Amino acid sequence: MVGAPGRKAVEDRLPQMRQDLGVGVCIMNGENAADGIGITPKLAERLLAAGADVITLGNHTWRRSEINHYLAGSERVIRPANFPAAAPGRGWTVIPAADGTPVGVINVLGSLFMEPAISMFELIDDLVESARESAKIVVVDVHGEATSEKVALSRWLDGRVTAVLGTHTHVQTSDARVQRGGTAAITDAGMTGPHDSVIGVKGDLAIRRMRTGMPVRFETAEGGIRIEGALVECDENGRASAIEAVRVEYP
């Protein structure tokens, strides 16, 4: 979810979308909420009030210093679990769905260009085991640049979690699938925000940086707004039966 345009789309449409689609739990990646980079406590609370049950983050988690203290006490806004252990916040949580069913949510960071403190593959098994002690339904947000890492993680976890959903590239992929073991996966769920842009940034600014190599202050674009994500269906044991990429034009 990117910047003010993405936030407005969420606040206007998410409550009705949840009702129309019969959504029991909504997980949103919010690391680009604040002017396209980072998130603040105020914006986190607005997104939760709009209908997000859990907000995951990524490599821009610490861009807004005011989020540090907030994360230390939050159970519904989580940061990648493979950040340093001394960092504030938590890397996974369990929250109730609309019908009360517990749902585990895990947030991890890929290695390519991200340089996490530890590889997600080193701790993912323990994270899944811990989450499954409280919830049969477990969803993993893998925030990563590399398609290979996200596909590999989804295969490694097949049959042990409900879904492995990729974020970070802002470009929705066409590989939504339910794997043999019953784990749904998509390499990237896409971007809620302005698509008349370069992944949410005003195109001329992004192109100027690429062409010149000079520092350019990015600004969030405004046109071509749409809501993107993925809809996963599963049974009470957490085995996925369907996954569908979602794309809704706004307004």
C-alpha positions as CSV (number, residue, x, y, z in Angstrom):
1,M,0.0,0.0,0.0
2,V,1.7,3.2,-1.2
3,G,1.3,6.7,0.0
4,A,-1.8,8.9,0.3
5,P,-3.4,7.6,-2.9
6,G,-3.2,4.0,-1.7
7,R,-4.4,4.9,1.7
8,K,-7.4,6.7,0.4
9,A,-8.3,3.7,-1.8
10,V,-8.1,1.5,1.2
11,E,-10.1,3.7,3.5
12,D,-12.8,4.1,0.8
13,R,-13.1,0.6,-0.5
14,L,-11.7,-2.0,1.9
15,P,-14.7,-2.2,4.3
16,Q,-17.1,-3.0,1.4
17,M,-14.6,-5.3,-0.3
18,R,-14.3,-7.3,2.9
19,Q,-18.0,-7.7,2.9
20,D,-18.4,-8.5,-0.8
21,L,-15.6,-11.1,-0.8
22,G,-16.4,-12.6,2.5
23,V,-12.9,-11.8,3.9
24,G,-12.2,-13.2,7.4
25,V,-8.7,-11.7,7.8
26,C,-7.0,-8.9,5.9
27,I,-3.2,-8.7,5.9
28,M,-1.7,-5.5,4.5
29,N,2.0,-4.6,3.8
30,G,2.2,-1.0,4.9
31,E,5.9,-0.2,4.7
32,N,5.3,2.5,2.0
33,A,2.4,4.2,3.8
34,A,4.1,7.5,4.7
35,D,4.7,9.5,1.5
36,G,5.8,6.3,-0.2
37,I,8.5,5.2,2.3
38,G,8.1,4.0,5.9
39,I,5.1,4.1,8.2
40,T,4.1,6.2,11.2
41,P,2.0,5.2,14.2
42,K,-0.8,7.5,13.1
43,L,-1.0,5.9,9.6
44,A,-0.8,2.4,11.1
45,E,-3.8,3.1,13.3
46,R,-5.7,4.6,10.3
47,L,-5.1,1.4,8.2
48,L,-6.1,-0.8,11.0
49,A,-9.3,1.2,11.5
50,A,-10.0,0.9,7.8
51,G,-10.1,-2.9,8.0
52,A,-6.6,-4.3,8.1
53,D,-6.2,-6.9,10.8
54,V,-2.4,-7.1,10.6
55,I,0.1,-4.8,9.0
56,T,3.4,-6.3,7.8
57,L,6.5,-4.3,7.0
58,G,9.8,-4.7,5.2
59,N,13.2,-3.1,4.4
60,H,11.8,0.5,4.9
61,T,10.5,-0.3,8.5
62,W,12.9,2.2,10.2
63,R,12.6,5.1,7.8
64,R,10.3,6.9,10.3
65,S,11.8,7.0,13.7
66,E,8.5,7.5,15.5
67,I,7.5,3.9,14.6
68,N,10.2,2.4,16.8
69,H,8.4,2.8,20.2
70,Y,5.0,1.9,18.6
71,L,6.3,-1.4,17.2
72,A,7.7,-2.4,20.6
73,G,4.1,-2.5,22.0
74,S,2.1,-3.5,18.9
75,E,0.6,-7.0,18.3
76,R,-1.0,-6.1,15.0
77,V,1.9,-4.3,13.2
78,I,4.9,-6.6,12.7
79,R,8.3,-6.2,11.2
80,P,10.5,-8.9,9.5
81,A,11.5,-11.6,12.0
82,N,15.0,-11.8,10.6
83,F,15.9,-8.3,11.7
84,P,18.4,-8.2,14.7
85,A,16.9,-9.6,17.8
86,A,17.5,-6.3,19.7
87,A,15.3,-4.4,17.3
88,P,11.9,-3.3,18.6
89,G,8.8,-5.1,17.6
90,R,7.9,-8.7,16.7
91,G,8.2,-10.8,13.6
92,W,5.0,-12.8,13.9
93,T,1.7,-12.6,15.6
94,V,-1.6,-14.5,16.0
95,I,-4.9,-12.6,15.7
96,P,-8.6,-13.7,15.5
97,A,-10.4,-13.9,12.2
98,A,-13.9,-12.5,11.9
99,D,-15.4,-15.7,13.2
100,G,-12.8,-16.0,16.0
101,T,-10.5,-18.5,14.3
102,P,-6.9,-17.9,15.2
103,V,-4.6,-16.9,12.3
104,G,-0.9,-16.7,12.5
105,V,1.0,-14.1,10.4
106,I,4.8,-14.3,9.9
107,N,6.9,-11.5,8.2
108,V,10.3,-12.3,6.8
109,L,12.8,-10.4,4.6
110,G,14.6,-11.9,1.6
111,S,18.4,-11.6,1.4
112,L,19.1,-10.2,-2.1
113,F,19.7,-6.4,-1.8
114,M,18.1,-6.5,1.7
115,E,20.9,-7.7,3.9
116,P,18.9,-9.0,6.8
117,A,20.7,-9.9,10.0
118,I,20.0,-13.6,9.3
119,S,18.7,-15.6,6.4
120,M,15.0,-16.2,6.5
121,F,15.7,-19.9,5.9
122,E,17.7,-20.1,9.1
123,L,14.7,-19.3,11.3
124,I,11.5,-19.9,9.3
125,D,11.0,-23.5,10.6
126,D,11.0,-22.3,14.2
127,L,8.7,-19.4,13.4
128,V,6.2,-21.7,11.7
129,E,6.4,-24.1,14.6
130,S,5.7,-21.4,17.1
131,A,2.8,-19.9,15.1
132,R,1.2,-23.3,14.6
133,E,1.1,-23.9,18.4
134,S,-1.6,-21.3,18.5
135,A,-3.1,-21.4,15.0
136,K,-3.7,-23.9,12.3
137,I,-4.0,-21.2,9.7
138,V,-0.6,-19.5,9.1
139,V,0.2,-16.9,6.4
140,V,3.8,-15.8,5.6
141,D,4.6,-12.4,4.0
142,V,8.0,-12.8,2.3
143,H,9.2,-9.3,1.5
144,G,11.9,-9.8,-1.1
145,E,13.5,-8.6,-4.3
146,A,14.3,-12.0,-5.8
147,T,11.6,-14.1,-7.4
148,S,13.8,-17.2,-6.8
149,E,13.9,-16.7,-3.0
150,K,10.1,-16.2,-2.8
151,V,9.4,-19.3,-4.9
152,A,11.9,-21.3,-3.0
153,L,10.4,-20.4,0.4
154,S,6.9,-21.2,-0.8
155,R,8.1,-24.7,-1.9
156,W,10.0,-25.3,1.3
157,L,6.9,-24.5,3.4
158,D,4.4,-26.4,1.2
159,G,2.1,-28.3,3.4
160,R,3.1,-26.5,6.6
161,V,1.5,-23.1,6.1
162,T,-1.7,-21.9,4.5
163,A,-0.1,-19.3,2.2
164,V,3.2,-17.7,1.2
165,L,2.6,-14.2,-0.2
166,G,5.3,-12.2,-1.8
167,T,5.6,-8.4,-1.4
168,H,8.1,-5.6,-2.2
169,T,8.4,-5.4,-6.0
170,H,5.0,-3.5,-6.3
171,V,4.3,-5.5,-9.5
172,Q,1.5,-8.2,-9.3
173,T,2.7,-11.5,-10.7
174,S,0.6,-14.0,-12.6
175,D,1.7,-17.2,-10.8
176,A,-1.0,-17.5,-8.1
177,R,-1.3,-21.2,-7.4
178,V,-2.1,-23.8,-4.7
179,Q,0.9,-26.2,-4.4
180,R,0.6,-30.0,-4.0
181,G,0.9,-29.9,-0.2
182,G,-2.0,-27.4,0.1
183,T,-0.1,-24.1,0.5
184,A,-1.2,-21.2,-1.7
185,A,1.5,-18.9,-3.1
186,I,2.0,-15.9,-5.3
187,T,5.4,-14.3,-6.0
188,D,4.1,-10.7,-5.5
189,A,0.6,-9.6,-4.5
190,G,1.1,-6.3,-6.2
191,M,0.6,-2.6,-5.2
192,T,-2.3,-0.7,-3.9
193,G,-1.6,2.8,-5.1
194,P,-0.9,4.9,-8.2
195,H,0.1,2.8,-11.2
196,D,0.7,5.7,-13.6
197,S,4.2,5.7,-12.1
198,V,7.4,3.8,-11.6
199,I,6.3,1.5,-8.8
200,G,4.4,4.3,-7.1
201,V,7.0,7.1,-7.7
202,K,6.4,10.0,-10.2
203,G,7.8,8.6,-13.4
204,D,9.9,11.7,-14.4
205,L,11.7,11.7,-11.0
206,A,12.5,7.9,-11.1
207,I,13.7,8.2,-14.7
208,R,15.9,11.2,-13.9
209,R,17.7,9.3,-11.2
210,M,18.2,6.3,-13.5
211,R,19.4,8.4,-16.4
212,T,21.8,10.7,-14.5
213,G,22.8,8.7,-11.4
214,M,22.2,11.9,-9.4
215,P,20.3,12.1,-6.1
216,V,16.6,12.9,-6.7
217,R,13.9,13.3,-4.0
218,F,11.1,10.9,-4.9
219,E,7.5,11.9,-4.7
220,T,4.5,9.6,-4.7
221,A,2.5,9.6,-8.0
222,E,-1.2,10.3,-8.2
223,G,-2.8,8.7,-11.3
224,G,-4.0,5.2,-12.2
225,I,-4.9,4.1,-8.7
226,R,-5.9,0.5,-8.1
227,I,-6.1,-2.0,-5.3
228,E,-4.2,-5.2,-5.7
229,G,-3.8,-8.2,-3.5
230,A,-4.5,-11.9,-3.3
231,L,-7.6,-13.7,-2.0
232,V,-6.9,-17.1,-0.4
233,E,-9.5,-19.7,0.6
234,C,-8.7,-22.5,3.1
235,D,-10.3,-25.0,5.4
236,E,-10.3,-25.0,9.2
237,N,-7.1,-27.0,9.2
238,G,-5.3,-24.3,7.3
239,R,-5.1,-26.2,3.9
240,A,-5.6,-23.8,1.0
241,S,-8.1,-24.7,-1.7
242,A,-7.8,-21.6,-3.9
243,I,-5.9,-18.4,-4.4
244,E,-6.8,-15.6,-6.8
245,A,-5.0,-12.4,-7.7
246,V,-7.3,-9.4,-7.0
247,R,-7.2,-6.1,-9.0
248,V,-9.7,-3.4,-8.5
249,E,-9.6,0.0,-10.3
250,Y,-10.1,3.1,-8.1
251,P,-12.3,5.1,-8.0
